[in-house]
Amino acid sequence: SVFALSQRGASSAQARWMADKENAADLIGGVNLGSHDRQVAKVLLDLSTTAQINDSLKVGSAFLDEIKKINRLHKNSVEQAGFAVLKAPDIPSVLVETAFISNPQEEALLRSTSHQDKLAQAMMTGIQRYFTANPPLARLGDVS
């Protein structure tokens, strides 16, 4: 499974349960908007978060396209939930679940160096596909 941030709640009961569990594990700091007017800060954060979610969904889709070539997918689309680790408003963020260690066959795959290499390569290819299709502004020379 691959997860991206959601502003509307989890896309499944499993996603909600996992987000609640992970978010309770540690607290994540936010963006310092203290020097801005409250309304301006809210609008800026909302715009940034919306763009981050859209980019995260694209990254997640690229990951799924690559991972499904080597691994059985538990979900065929990017799920969304409010995981604290996905809330950085300025960078695409995804959480990749590669297998369940409670499943003996999947645990054996996770222990395999060959399978680990395939997963790492699939994720790297997904990242490369995303950035090829969506180059950062600085790389385009559009930043003034």
N, CA, C and O atoms as CSV, one atom per row, in Angstrom:
chain,resi,resn,atom,element,x,y,z
A,1,SER,N,N,0.841,-1.186,0.000
A,1,SER,CA,C,0.000,0.000,0.000
A,1,SER,C,C,0.880,1.242,0.000
A,1,SER,O,O,1.983,1.229,0.547
A,2,VAL,N,N,0.400,2.295,-0.603
A,2,VAL,CA,C,1.078,3.587,-0.601
A,2,VAL,C,C,0.079,4.609,-0.087
A,2,VAL,O,O,-1.082,4.604,-0.498
A,3,PHE,N,N,0.518,5.485,0.808
A,3,PHE,CA,C,-0.363,6.480,1.412
A,3,PHE,C,C,0.120,7.886,1.096
A,3,PHE,O,O,1.324,8.141,1.078
A,4,ALA,N,N,-0.810,8.802,0.846
A,4,ALA,CA,C,-0.538,10.233,0.719
A,4,ALA,C,C,-1.461,10.944,1.707
A,4,ALA,O,O,-2.437,10.362,2.180
A,5,LEU,N,N,-1.156,12.184,2.011
A,5,LEU,CA,C,-1.942,12.959,2.964
A,5,LEU,C,C,-3.351,13.212,2.444
A,5,LEU,O,O,-3.554,13.375,1.241
A,6,SER,N,N,-4.308,13.245,3.338
A,6,SER,CA,C,-5.688,13.583,3.014
A,6,SER,C,C,-6.160,14.687,3.941
A,6,SER,O,O,-5.888,14.651,5.141
A,7,GLN,N,N,-6.863,15.666,3.393
A,7,GLN,CA,C,-7.481,16.709,4.217
A,7,GLN,C,C,-8.917,16.347,4.570
A,7,GLN,O,O,-9.529,16.999,5.417
A,8,ARG,N,N,-9.460,15.320,3.934
A,8,ARG,CA,C,-10.857,14.944,4.143
A,8,ARG,C,C,-11.011,13.664,4.955
A,8,ARG,O,O,-12.123,13.148,5.070
A,9,GLY,N,N,-9.954,13.150,5.508
A,9,GLY,CA,C,-10.046,11.915,6.272
A,9,GLY,C,C,-9.488,10.745,5.491
A,9,GLY,O,O,-9.116,10.876,4.325
A,10,ALA,N,N,-9.437,9.621,6.136
A,10,ALA,CA,C,-8.842,8.422,5.557
A,10,ALA,C,C,-9.720,7.851,4.452
A,10,ALA,O,O,-10.943,7.991,4.472
A,11,SER,N,N,-9.071,7.204,3.488
A,11,SER,CA,C,-9.800,6.610,2.372
A,11,SER,C,C,-10.305,5.205,2.692
A,11,SER,O,O,-11.060,4.632,1.907
A,12,SER,N,N,-9.906,4.646,3.824
A,12,SER,CA,C,-10.408,3.339,4.249
A,12,SER,C,C,-10.249,3.224,5.764
A,12,SER,O,O,-9.533,4.006,6.390
A,13,ALA,N,N,-10.924,2.245,6.331
A,13,ALA,CA,C,-10.811,2.020,7.777
A,13,ALA,C,C,-9.383,1.644,8.147
A,13,ALA,O,O,-8.876,2.066,9.186
A,14,GLN,N,N,-8.733,0.852,7.296
A,14,GLN,CA,C,-7.341,0.471,7.555
A,14,GLN,C,C,-6.442,1.703,7.555
A,14,GLN,O,O,-5.579,1.840,8.423
A,15,ALA,N,N,-6.636,2.592,6.594
A,15,ALA,CA,C,-5.820,3.804,6.513
A,15,ALA,C,C,-6.026,4.672,7.752
A,15,ALA,O,O,-5.065,5.218,8.292
A,16,ARG,N,N,-7.276,4.802,8.206
A,16,ARG,CA,C,-7.575,5.607,9.398
A,16,ARG,C,C,-6.903,4.994,10.629
A,16,ARG,O,O,-6.296,5.709,11.426
A,17,TRP,N,N,-7.011,3.666,10.784
A,17,TRP,CA,C,-6.407,2.985,11.926
A,17,TRP,C,C,-4.897,3.169,11.920
A,17,TRP,O,O,-4.300,3.479,12.952
A,18,MET,N,N,-4.280,2.980,10.761
A,18,MET,CA,C,-2.827,3.111,10.677
A,18,MET,C,C,-2.384,4.540,10.975
A,18,MET,O,O,-1.397,4.744,11.682
A,19,ALA,N,N,-3.097,5.529,10.446
A,19,ALA,CA,C,-2.737,6.926,10.693
A,19,ALA,C,C,-2.857,7.256,12.174
A,19,ALA,O,O,-1.971,7.892,12.746
A,20,ASP,N,N,-3.950,6.825,12.795
A,20,ASP,CA,C,-4.126,7.078,14.231
A,20,ASP,C,C,-2.992,6.452,15.036
A,20,ASP,O,O,-2.456,7.069,15.957
A,21,LYS,N,N,-2.638,5.236,14.684
A,21,LYS,CA,C,-1.567,4.526,15.394
A,21,LYS,C,C,-0.224,5.232,15.211
A,21,LYS,O,O,0.495,5.460,16.184
A,22,GLU,N,N,0.114,5.575,13.976
A,22,GLU,CA,C,1.400,6.219,13.693
A,22,GLU,C,C,1.472,7.626,14.282
A,22,GLU,O,O,2.511,8.029,14.804
A,23,ASN,N,N,0.374,8.371,14.200
A,23,ASN,CA,C,0.378,9.743,14.702
A,23,ASN,C,C,0.534,9.793,16.213
A,23,ASN,O,O,1.062,10.766,16.752
A,24,ALA,N,N,0.082,8.763,16.892
A,24,ALA,CA,C,0.229,8.719,18.342
A,24,ALA,C,C,1.671,8.435,18.747
A,24,ALA,O,O,2.066,8.699,19.883
A,25,ALA,N,N,2.456,7.895,17.815
A,25,ALA,CA,C,3.829,7.485,18.130
A,25,ALA,C,C,4.768,8.667,18.328
A,25,ALA,O,O,5.662,8.612,19.173
A,26,ASP,N,N,4.577,9.726,17.565
A,26,ASP,CA,C,5.450,10.898,17.716
A,26,ASP,C,C,4.751,12.137,17.190
A,26,ASP,O,O,3.903,12.062,16.301
A,27,LEU,N,N,5.121,13.280,17.754
A,27,LEU,CA,C,4.543,14.551,17.341
A,27,LEU,C,C,5.474,15.216,16.346
A,27,LEU,O,O,6.692,15.210,16.529
A,28,ILE,N,N,4.913,15.786,15.301
A,28,ILE,CA,C,5.693,16.404,14.238
A,28,ILE,C,C,5.487,17.908,14.291
A,28,ILE,O,O,4.351,18.374,14.386
A,29,GLY,N,N,6.558,18.666,14.232
A,29,GLY,CA,C,6.463,20.124,14.223
A,29,GLY,C,C,5.918,20.624,12.897
A,29,GLY,O,O,5.996,19.927,11.886
A,30,GLY,N,N,5.369,21.827,12.899
A,30,GLY,CA,C,4.798,22.398,11.689
A,30,GLY,C,C,5.647,23.518,11.131
A,30,GLY,O,O,6.795,23.712,11.530
A,31,VAL,N,N,5.071,24.240,10.217
A,31,VAL,CA,C,5.733,25.368,9.576
A,31,VAL,C,C,5.585,26.590,10.466
A,31,VAL,O,O,4.525,26.790,11.059
A,32,ASN,N,N,6.621,27.412,10.574
A,32,ASN,CA,C,6.558,28.620,11.383
A,32,ASN,C,C,5.910,29.736,10.572
A,32,ASN,O,O,6.546,30.355,9.719
A,33,LEU,N,N,4.651,29.975,10.852
A,33,LEU,CA,C,3.929,31.050,10.181
A,33,LEU,C,C,3.590,32.163,11.168
A,33,LEU,O,O,2.709,32.983,10.907
A,34,GLY,N,N,4.287,32.191,12.299
A,34,GLY,CA,C,4.002,33.149,13.353
A,34,GLY,C,C,4.181,34.599,12.946
A,34,GLY,O,O,3.553,35.479,13.536
A,35,SER,N,N,5.018,34.876,11.955
A,35,SER,CA,C,5.276,36.256,11.559
A,35,SER,C,C,4.251,36.772,10.548
A,35,SER,O,O,4.312,37.936,10.153
A,36,HIS,N,N,3.315,35.928,10.126
A,36,HIS,CA,C,2.324,36.330,9.128
A,36,HIS,C,C,0.975,36.618,9.788
A,36,HIS,O,O,0.675,36.109,10.868
A,37,ASP,N,N,0.177,37.435,9.124
A,37,ASP,CA,C,-1.209,37.636,9.507
A,37,ASP,C,C,-1.892,36.262,9.532
A,37,ASP,O,O,-1.618,35.424,8.672
A,38,ARG,N,N,-2.773,36.026,10.504
A,38,ARG,CA,C,-3.413,34.711,10.646
A,38,ARG,C,C,-4.118,34.260,9.371
A,38,ARG,O,O,-3.986,33.106,8.962
A,39,GLN,N,N,-4.858,35.159,8.749
A,39,GLN,CA,C,-5.608,34.786,7.548
A,39,GLN,C,C,-4.657,34.481,6.393
A,39,GLN,O,O,-4.859,33.518,5.654
A,40,VAL,N,N,-3.624,35.303,6.241
A,40,VAL,CA,C,-2.633,35.067,5.186
A,40,VAL,C,C,-1.927,33.736,5.433
A,40,VAL,O,O,-1.719,32.956,4.503
A,41,ALA,N,N,-1.562,33.481,6.680
A,41,ALA,CA,C,-0.888,32.226,7.021
A,41,ALA,C,C,-1.776,31.029,6.698
A,41,ALA,O,O,-1.299,30.023,6.173
A,42,LYS,N,N,-3.061,31.137,7.012
A,42,LYS,CA,C,-3.997,30.043,6.735
A,42,LYS,C,C,-4.109,29.790,5.234
A,42,LYS,O,O,-4.094,28.639,4.799
A,43,VAL,N,N,-4.221,30.844,4.449
A,43,VAL,CA,C,-4.331,30.701,2.994
A,43,VAL,C,C,-3.049,30.109,2.413
A,43,VAL,O,O,-3.101,29.207,1.577
A,44,LEU,N,N,-1.892,30.620,2.861
A,44,LEU,CA,C,-0.615,30.098,2.363
A,44,LEU,C,C,-0.450,28.616,2.688
A,44,LEU,O,O,-0.023,27.832,1.841
A,45,LEU,N,N,-0.787,28.245,3.901
A,45,LEU,CA,C,-0.662,26.849,4.300
A,45,LEU,C,C,-1.626,25.970,3.508
A,45,LEU,O,O,-1.269,24.863,3.105
A,46,ASP,N,N,-2.848,26.461,3.285
A,46,ASP,CA,C,-3.834,25.703,2.517
A,46,ASP,C,C,-3.365,25.498,1.077
A,46,ASP,O,O,-3.464,24.392,0.545
A,47,LEU,N,N,-2.859,26.550,0.450
A,47,LEU,CA,C,-2.359,26.435,-0.928
A,47,LEU,C,C,-1.187,25.463,-1.011
A,47,LEU,O,O,-1.119,24.623,-1.908
A,48,SER,N,N,-0.280,25.591,-0.072
A,48,SER,CA,C,0.892,24.721,-0.051
A,48,SER,C,C,0.495,23.266,0.185
A,48,SER,O,O,1.018,22.362,-0.467
A,49,THR,N,N,-0.422,23.045,1.110
A,49,THR,CA,C,-0.857,21.686,1.422
A,49,THR,C,C,-1.575,21.052,0.239
A,49,THR,O,O,-1.359,19.877,-0.058
A,50,THR,N,N,-2.426,21.815,-0.441
A,50,THR,CA,C,-3.130,21.296,-1.615
A,50,THR,C,C,-2.143,20.876,-2.698
A,50,THR,O,O,-2.284,19.803,-3.286
A,51,ALA,N,N,-1.151,21.710,-2.963
A,51,ALA,CA,C,-0.131,21.371,-3.967
A,51,ALA,C,C,0.666,20.144,-3.527
A,51,ALA,O,O,0.976,19.275,-4.341
A,52,GLN,N,N,0.994,20.078,-2.238
A,52,GLN,CA,C,1.759,18.944,-1.711
A,52,GLN,C,C,0.968,17.649,-1.861
A,52,GLN,O,O,1.534,16.624,-2.239
A,53,ILE,N,N,-0.320,17.680,-1.574
A,53,ILE,CA,C,-1.150,16.475,-1.707
A,53,ILE,C,C,-1.200,16.032,-3.165
A,53,ILE,O,O,-1.039,14.847,-3.456
A,54,ASN,N,N,-1.421,16.965,-4.078
A,54,ASN,CA,C,-1.468,16.610,-5.500
A,54,ASN,C,C,-0.158,15.982,-5.957
A,54,ASN,O,O,-0.162,14.976,-6.666
A,55,ASP,N,N,0.963,16.574,-5.553
A,55,ASP,CA,C,2.267,16.014,-5.915
A,55,ASP,C,C,2.484,14.654,-5.253
A,55,ASP,O,O,3.034,13.746,-5.875
A,56,SER,N,N,2.063,14.508,-4.014
A,56,SER,CA,C,2.213,13.232,-3.311
A,56,SER,C,C,1.419,12.126,-4.000
A,56,SER,O,O,1.891,10.993,-4.096
A,57,LEU,N,N,0.226,12.445,-4.477
A,57,LEU,CA,C,-0.573,11.454,-5.202
A,57,LEU,C,C,0.122,11.027,-6.494
A,57,LEU,O,O,0.065,9.858,-6.877
A,58,LYS,N,N,0.776,11.970,-7.159
A,58,LYS,CA,C,1.528,11.632,-8.377
A,58,LYS,C,C,2.720,10.733,-8.051
A,58,LYS,O,O,2.961,9.744,-8.744
A,59,VAL,N,N,3.462,11.072,-7.002
A,59,VAL,CA,C,4.599,10.239,-6.582
A,59,VAL,C,C,4.097,8.850,-6.201
A,59,VAL,O,O,4.670,7.842,-6.617
A,60,GLY,N,N,3.035,8.799,-5.416
A,60,GLY,CA,C,2.480,7.518,-4.989
A,60,GLY,C,C,2.052,6.650,-6.159
A,60,GLY,O,O,2.277,5.440,-6.153
A,61,SER,N,N,1.438,7.261,-7.163
A,61,SER,CA,C,1.034,6.508,-8.357
A,61,SER,C,C,2.243,5.964,-9.104
A,61,SER,O,O,2.224,4.831,-9.587
A,62,ALA,N,N,3.292,6.770,-9.198
A,62,ALA,CA,C,4.521,6.310,-9.856
A,62,ALA,C,C,5.114,5.128,-9.088
A,62,ALA,O,O,5.579,4.164,-9.697
A,63,PHE,N,N,5.100,5.197,-7.759
A,63,PHE,CA,C,5.594,4.080,-6.936
A,63,PHE,C,C,4.773,2.819,-7.193
A,63,PHE,O,O,5.330,1.748,-7.431
A,64,LEU,N,N,3.444,2.950,-7.144
A,64,LEU,CA,C,2.584,1.783,-7.343
A,64,LEU,C,C,2.814,1.150,-8.711
A,64,LEU,O,O,2.864,-0.075,-8.829
A,65,ASP,N,N,2.954,1.979,-9.742
A,65,ASP,CA,C,3.195,1.454,-11.093
A,65,ASP,C,C,4.452,0.601,-11.147
A,65,ASP,O,O,4.497,-0.396,-11.867
A,66,GLU,N,N,5.465,0.983,-10.396
A,66,GLU,CA,C,6.724,0.226,-10.390
A,66,GLU,C,C,6.659,-0.974,-9.442
A,66,GLU,O,O,7.124,-2.061,-9.786
A,67,ILE,N,N,6.088,-0.785,-8.262
A,67,ILE,CA,C,6.049,-1.865,-7.273
A,67,ILE,C,C,5.191,-3.030,-7.757
A,67,ILE,O,O,5.501,-4.187,-7.473
A,68,LYS,N,N,4.108,-2.731,-8.488
A,68,LYS,CA,C,3.233,-3.827,-8.939
A,68,LYS,C,C,3.931,-4.752,-9.935
A,68,LYS,O,O,3.455,-5.859,-10.188
A,69,LYS,N,N,5.043,-4.313,-10.495
A,69,LYS,CA,C,5.804,-5.172,-11.409
A,69,LYS,C,C,6.548,-6.283,-10.664
A,69,LYS,O,O,6.904,-7.301,-11.259
A,70,ILE,N,N,6.784,-6.086,-9.361
A,70,ILE,CA,C,7.573,-7.062,-8.604
A,70,ILE,C,C,6.871,-7.589,-7.362
A,70,ILE,O,O,7.352,-8.539,-6.744
A,71,ASN,N,N,5.759,-7.002,-6.989
A,71,ASN,CA,C,5.122,-7.324,-5.714
A,71,ASN,C,C,3.613,-7.291,-5.886
A,71,ASN,O,O,3.093,-6.492,-6.665
A,72,ARG,N,N,2.907,-8.151,-5.166
A,72,ARG,CA,C,1.446,-8.094,-5.168
A,72,ARG,C,C,1.024,-6.851,-4.387
A,72,ARG,O,O,1.515,-6.608,-3.285
A,73,LEU,N,N,0.116,-6.067,-4.963
A,73,LEU,CA,C,-0.373,-4.865,-4.290
A,73,LEU,C,C,-1.580,-5.213,-3.428
A,73,LEU,O,O,-2.443,-5.991,-3.835
A,74,HIS,N,N,-1.632,-4.633,-2.242
A,74,HIS,CA,C,-2.804,-4.798,-1.388
A,74,HIS,C,C,-3.898,-3.820,-1.816
A,74,HIS,O,O,-5.086,-4.104,-1.659
A,75,LYS,N,N,-3.499,-2.686,-2.349
A,75,LYS,CA,C,-4.421,-1.682,-2.892
A,75,LYS,C,C,-3.847,-1.211,-4.224
A,75,LYS,O,O,-2.639,-1.003,-4.343
A,76,ASN,N,N,-4.710,-1.042,-5.227
A,76,ASN,CA,C,-4.247,-0.642,-6.557
A,76,ASN,C,C,-4.167,0.864,-6.753
A,76,ASN,O,O,-3.741,1.329,-7.810
A,77,SER,N,N,-4.568,1.624,-5.754
A,77,SER,CA,C,-4.503,3.079,-5.869
A,77,SER,C,C,-3.896,3.653,-4.588
A,77,SER,O,O,-3.836,2.982,-3.557
A,78,VAL,N,N,-3.453,4.895,-4.675
A,78,VAL,CA,C,-2.858,5.562,-3.519
A,78,VAL,C,C,-3.965,5.839,-2.504
A,78,VAL,O,O,-4.991,6.431,-2.839
A,79,GLU,N,N,-3.752,5.413,-1.283
A,79,GLU,CA,C,-4.699,5.688,-0.208
A,79,GLU,C,C,-4.320,7.016,0.433
A,79,GLU,O,O,-3.196,7.493,0.276
A,80,GLN,N,N,-5.258,7.605,1.149
A,80,GLN,CA,C,-4.999,8.870,1.825
A,80,GLN,C,C,-5.440,8.790,3.277
A,80,GLN,O,O,-6.485,8.223,3.596
A,81,ALA,N,N,-4.625,9.368,4.151
A,81,ALA,CA,C,-4.938,9.441,5.576
A,81,ALA,C,C,-4.101,10.560,6.176
A,81,ALA,O,O,-3.146,11.029,5.558
A,82,GLY,N,N,-4.457,10.981,7.368
A,82,GLY,CA,C,-3.780,12.101,8.017
A,82,GLY,C,C,-2.565,11.693,8.831
A,82,GLY,O,O,-2.456,12.082,9.994
A,83,PHE,N,N,-1.651,10.923,8.260
A,83,PHE,CA,C,-0.417,10.565,8.964
A,83,PHE,C,C,0.396,11.827,9.238
A,83,PHE,O,O,0.612,12.639,8.338
A,84,ALA,N,N,0.841,11.989,10.466
A,84,ALA,CA,C,1.635,13.170,10.819
A,84,ALA,C,C,2.904,13.263,9.984
A,84,ALA,O,O,3.329,14.363,9.631
A,85,VAL,N,N,3.518,12.125,9.663
A,85,VAL,CA,C,4.773,12.142,8.891
A,85,VAL,C,C,4.572,12.584,7.449
A,85,VAL,O,O,5.550,12.802,6.734
A,86,LEU,N,N,3.323,12.722,7.005
A,86,LEU,CA,C,3.036,13.146,5.629
A,86,LEU,C,C,2.632,14.612,5.547
A,86,LEU,O,O,2.239,15.074,4.476
A,87,LYS,N,N,2.717,15.354,6.645
A,87,LYS,CA,C,2.143,16.694,6.697
A,87,LYS,C,C,3.096,17.832,6.382
A,87,LYS,O,O,2.719,18.991,6.555
A,88,ALA,N,N,4.303,17.562,5.931
A,88,ALA,CA,C,5.201,18.650,5.532
A,88,ALA,C,C,4.574,19.341,4.325
A,88,ALA,O,O,4.372,18.699,3.294
A,89,PRO,N,N,4.260,20.640,4.428
A,89,PRO,CA,C,3.517,21.297,3.357
A,89,PRO,C,C,4.355,21.667,2.137
A,89,PRO,O,O,3.813,22.165,1.151
A,90,ASP,N,N,5.658,21.434,2.184
A,90,ASP,CA,C,6.514,21.932,1.107
A,90,ASP,C,C,7.204,20.848,0.293
A,90,ASP,O,O,8.037,21.167,-0.556
A,91,ILE,N,N,6.888,19.584,0.522
A,91,ILE,CA,C,7.550,18.512,-0.209
A,91,ILE,C,C,6.589,17.336,-0.361
A,91,ILE,O,O,5.870,17.000,0.581
A,92,PRO,N,N,6.569,16.707,-1.539
A,92,PRO,CA,C,5.716,15.525,-1.687
A,92,PRO,C,C,6.137,14.452,-0.685
A,92,PRO,O,O,7.327,14.203,-0.491
A,93,SER,N,N,5.163,13.830,-0.061
A,93,SER,CA,C,5.449,12.820,0.957
A,93,SER,C,C,4.541,11.617,0.761
A,93,SER,O,O,3.334,11.762,0.567
A,94,VAL,N,N,5.126,10.438,0.812
A,94,VAL,CA,C,4.349,9.206,0.757
A,94,VAL,C,C,4.896,8.233,1.791
A,94,VAL,O,O,6.064,8.300,2.173
A,95,LEU,N,N,4.051,7.350,2.225
A,95,LEU,CA,C,4.419,6.277,3.134
A,95,LEU,C,C,4.194,4.987,2.359
A,95,LEU,O,O,3.077,4.716,1.916
A,96,VAL,N,N,5.238,4.195,2.193
A,96,VAL,CA,C,5.150,2.975,1.391
A,96,VAL,C,C,5.154,1.764,2.312
A,96,VAL,O,O,6.075,1.567,3.105
A,97,GLU,N,N,4.123,0.971,2.192
A,97,GLU,CA,C,4.014,-0.278,2.942
A,97,GLU,C,C,4.310,-1.402,1.953
A,97,GLU,O,O,3.524,-1.652,1.039
A,98,THR,N,N,5.431,-2.071,2.133
A,98,THR,CA,C,5.876,-3.056,1.139
A,98,THR,C,C,5.365,-4.462,1.403
A,98,THR,O,O,5.256,-5.258,0.470
A,99,ALA,N,N,5.049,-4.788,2.651
A,99,ALA,CA,C,4.585,-6.132,2.992
A,99,ALA,C,C,4.125,-6.148,4.444
A,99,ALA,O,O,4.303,-5.178,5.182
A,100,PHE,N,N,3.534,-7.263,4.832
A,100,PHE,CA,C,3.123,-7.460,6.218
A,100,PHE,C,C,4.022,-8.519,6.840
A,100,PHE,O,O,4.048,-9.659,6.376
A,101,ILE,N,N,4.755,-8.156,7.883
A,101,ILE,CA,C,5.640,-9.135,8.515
A,101,ILE,C,C,4.849,-10.204,9.265
A,101,ILE,O,O,5.409,-11.231,9.649
A,102,SER,N,N,3.560,-9.974,9.474
A,102,SER,CA,C,2.716,-10.993,10.102
A,102,SER,C,C,2.365,-12.116,9.120
A,102,SER,O,O,1.854,-13.159,9.526
A,103,ASN,N,N,2.638,-11.905,7.837
A,103,ASN,CA,C,2.416,-12.918,6.808
A,103,ASN,C,C,3.755,-13.606,6.541
A,103,ASN,O,O,4.685,-12.956,6.063
A,104,PRO,N,N,3.879,-14.903,6.837
A,104,PRO,CA,C,5.175,-15.584,6.702
A,104,PRO,C,C,5.796,-15.484,5.307
A,104,PRO,O,O,7.011,-15.323,5.185
A,105,GLN,N,N,4.978,-15.577,4.253
A,105,GLN,CA,C,5.522,-15.477,2.895
A,105,GLN,C,C,6.055,-14.069,2.614
A,105,GLN,O,O,7.122,-13.906,2.022
A,106,GLU,N,N,5.305,-13.066,3.043
A,106,GLU,CA,C,5.751,-11.688,2.828
A,106,GLU,C,C,6.964,-11.369,3.689
A,106,GLU,O,O,7.854,-10.637,3.258
A,107,GLU,N,N,7.008,-11.910,4.904
A,107,GLU,CA,C,8.178,-11.707,5.757
A,107,GLU,C,C,9.419,-12.306,5.101
A,107,GLU,O,O,10.492,-11.702,5.128
A,108,ALA,N,N,9.274,-13.487,4.514
A,108,ALA,CA,C,10.413,-14.126,3.834
A,108,ALA,C,C,10.905,-13.255,2.681
A,108,ALA,O,O,12.110,-13.120,2.472
A,109,LEU,N,N,9.973,-12.667,1.935
A,109,LEU,CA,C,10.376,-11.764,0.846
A,109,LEU,C,C,11.145,-10.567,1.392
A,109,LEU,O,O,12.165,-10.168,0.831
A,110,LEU,N,N,10.651,-9.995,2.492
A,110,LEU,CA,C,11.320,-8.832,3.077
A,110,LEU,C,C,12.730,-9.159,3.558
A,110,LEU,O,O,13.596,-8.285,3.574
A,111,ARG,N,N,12.962,-10.389,3.944
A,111,ARG,CA,C,14.291,-10.803,4.400
A,111,ARG,C,C,15.246,-11.067,3.233
A,111,ARG,O,O,16.460,-11.130,3.425
A,112,SER,N,N,14.705,-11.219,2.042
A,112,SER,CA,C,15.510,-11.533,0.863
A,112,SER,C,C,16.219,-10.281,0.338
A,112,SER,O,O,15.578,-9.283,0.009
A,113,THR,N,N,17.537,-10.352,0.267
A,113,THR,CA,C,18.318,-9.223,-0.261
A,113,THR,C,C,17.906,-8.909,-1.691
A,113,THR,O,O,17.818,-7.744,-2.078
A,114,SER,N,N,17.656,-9.943,-2.465
A,114,SER,CA,C,17.238,-9.752,-3.857
A,114,SER,C,C,15.925,-8.969,-3.930
A,114,SER,O,O,15.791,-8.049,-4.736
A,115,HIS,N,N,14.958,-9.338,-3.085
A,115,HIS,CA,C,13.671,-8.641,-3.089
A,115,HIS,C,C,13.827,-7.205,-2.577
A,115,HIS,O,O,13.199,-6.286,-3.103
A,116,GLN,N,N,14.655,-7.015,-1.562
A,116,GLN,CA,C,14.922,-5.668,-1.056
A,116,GLN,C,C,15.497,-4.793,-2.167
A,116,GLN,O,O,15.100,-3.639,-2.323
A,117,ASP,N,N,16.434,-5.349,-2.938
A,117,ASP,CA,C,17.028,-4.606,-4.054
A,117,ASP,C,C,15.979,-4.248,-5.099
A,117,ASP,O,O,15.977,-3.135,-5.627
A,118,LYS,N,N,15.085,-5.194,-5.399
A,118,LYS,CA,C,14.024,-4.936,-6.379
A,118,LYS,C,C,13.084,-3.834,-5.890
A,118,LYS,O,O,12.685,-2.964,-6.664
A,119,LEU,N,N,12.732,-3.873,-4.607
A,119,LEU,CA,C,11.865,-2.828,-4.047
A,119,LEU,C,C,12.544,-1.463,-4.097
A,119,LEU,O,O,11.928,-0.467,-4.477
A,120,ALA,N,N,13.811,-1.426,-3.712
A,120,ALA,CA,C,14.551,-0.159,-3.739
A,120,ALA,C,C,14.631,0.379,-5.164
A,120,ALA,O,O,14.451,1.576,-5.388
A,121,GLN,N,N,14.899,-0.497,-6.123
A,121,GLN,CA,C,14.978,-0.071,-7.526
A,121,GLN,C,C,13.619,0.423,-8.018
A,121,GLN,O,O,13.549,1.416,-8.742
A,122,ALA,N,N,12.545,-0.257,-7.633
A,122,ALA,CA,C,11.201,0.163,-8.037
A,122,ALA,C,C,10.886,1.554,-7.496
A,122,ALA,O,O,10.326,2.388,-8.208
A,123,MET,N,N,11.245,1.803,-6.238
A,123,MET,CA,C,10.981,3.121,-5.651
A,123,MET,C,C,11.848,4.192,-6.305
A,123,MET,O,O,11.380,5.304,-6.548
A,124,MET,N,N,13.105,3.867,-6.591
A,124,MET,CA,C,13.983,4.828,-7.266
A,124,MET,C,C,13.448,5.152,-8.660
A,124,MET,O,O,13.454,6.312,-9.073
A,125,THR,N,N,12.994,4.146,-9.374
A,125,THR,CA,C,12.426,4.375,-10.703
A,125,THR,C,C,11.174,5.243,-10.597
A,125,THR,O,O,10.960,6.123,-11.431
A,126,GLY,N,N,10.347,5.005,-9.579
A,126,GLY,CA,C,9.158,5.832,-9.368
A,126,GLY,C,C,9.519,7.282,-9.103
A,126,GLY,O,O,8.875,8.189,-9.631
A,127,ILE,N,N,10.546,7.509,-8.287
A,127,ILE,CA,C,11.012,8.877,-8.006
A,127,ILE,C,C,11.524,9.532,-9.284
A,127,ILE,O,O,11.197,10.683,-9.569
A,128,GLN,N,N,12.321,8.805,-10.045
A,128,GLN,CA,C,12.852,9.351,-11.301
A,128,GLN,C,C,11.732,9.680,-12.276
A,128,GLN,O,O,11.770,10.721,-12.932
A,129,ARG,N,N,10.733,8.807,-12.379
A,129,ARG,CA,C,9.588,9.070,-13.268
A,129,ARG,C,C,8.853,10.331,-12.836
A,129,ARG,O,O,8.487,11.160,-13.669
A,130,TYR,N,N,8.636,10.476,-11.522
A,130,TYR,CA,C,7.927,11.652,-11.020
A,130,TYR,C,C,8.688,12.930,-11.363
A,130,TYR,O,O,8.106,13.869,-11.907
A,131,PHE,N,N,9.992,12.974,-11.047
A,131,PHE,CA,C,10.753,14.203,-11.266
A,131,PHE,C,C,11.019,14.480,-12.739
A,131,PHE,O,O,11.216,15.634,-13.118
A,132,THR,N,N,11.028,13.454,-13.573
A,132,THR,CA,C,11.144,13.677,-15.016
A,132,THR,C,C,9.884,14.367,-15.532
A,132,THR,O,O,9.960,15.280,-16.354
A,133,ALA,N,N,8.733,13.927,-15.047
A,133,ALA,CA,C,7.457,14.518,-15.471
A,133,ALA,C,C,7.138,15.823,-14.749
A,133,ALA,O,O,6.370,16.635,-15.264
A,134,ASN,N,N,7.715,16.038,-13.565
A,134,ASN,CA,C,7.416,17.210,-12.729
A,134,ASN,C,C,8.701,17.807,-12.178
A,134,ASN,O,O,8.935,17.741,-10.971
A,135,PRO,N,N,9.544,18.391,-13.035
A,135,PRO,CA,C,10.825,18.917,-12.535
A,135,PRO,C,C,10.612,20.087,-11.570
A,135,PRO,O,O,9.704,20.897,-11.758
A,136,PRO,N,N,11.454,20.167,-10.539
A,136,PRO,CA,C,11.360,21.302,-9.614
A,136,PRO,C,C,11.597,22.614,-10.352
A,136,PRO,O,O,12.316,22.656,-11.350
A,137,LEU,N,N,10.987,23.677,-9.854
A,137,LEU,CA,C,11.128,24.986,-10.496
A,137,LEU,C,C,12.582,25.413,-10.606
A,137,LEU,O,O,12.984,25.972,-11.627
A,138,ALA,N,N,13.367,25.163,-9.587
A,138,ALA,CA,C,14.770,25.586,-9.604
A,138,ALA,C,C,15.522,24.935,-10.755
A,138,ALA,O,O,16.422,25.546,-11.332
A,139,ARG,N,N,15.164,23.708,-11.093
A,139,ARG,CA,C,15.829,23.015,-12.187
A,139,ARG,C,C,15.443,23.612,-13.535
A,139,ARG,O,O,16.211,23.541,-14.494
A,140,LEU,N,N,14.264,24.195,-13.604
A,140,LEU,CA,C,13.806,24.810,-14.845
A,140,LEU,C,C,14.347,26.219,-15.036
A,140,LEU,O,O,14.233,26.783,-16.124
A,141,GLY,N,N,14.936,26.791,-13.993
A,141,GLY,CA,C,15.417,28.162,-14.074
A,141,GLY,C,C,14.317,29.193,-13.928
A,141,GLY,O,O,14.508,30.353,-14.293
A,142,ASP,N,N,13.158,28.790,-13.395
A,142,ASP,CA,C,12.021,29.703,-13.254
A,142,ASP,C,C,12.023,30.480,-11.949
A,142,ASP,O,O,11.158,31.332,-11.747
A,143,VAL,N,N,12.958,30.217,-11.070
A,143,VAL,CA,C,12.990,30.904,-9.783
A,143,VAL,C,C,13.721,32.223,-9.952
A,143,VAL,O,O,14.824,32.256,-10.497
A,144,SER,N,N,13.110,33.323,-9.484
A,144,SER,CA,C,13.776,34.623,-9.638
A,144,SER,C,C,14.667,34.945,-8.476
A,144,SER,O,O,15.297,36.002,-8.456
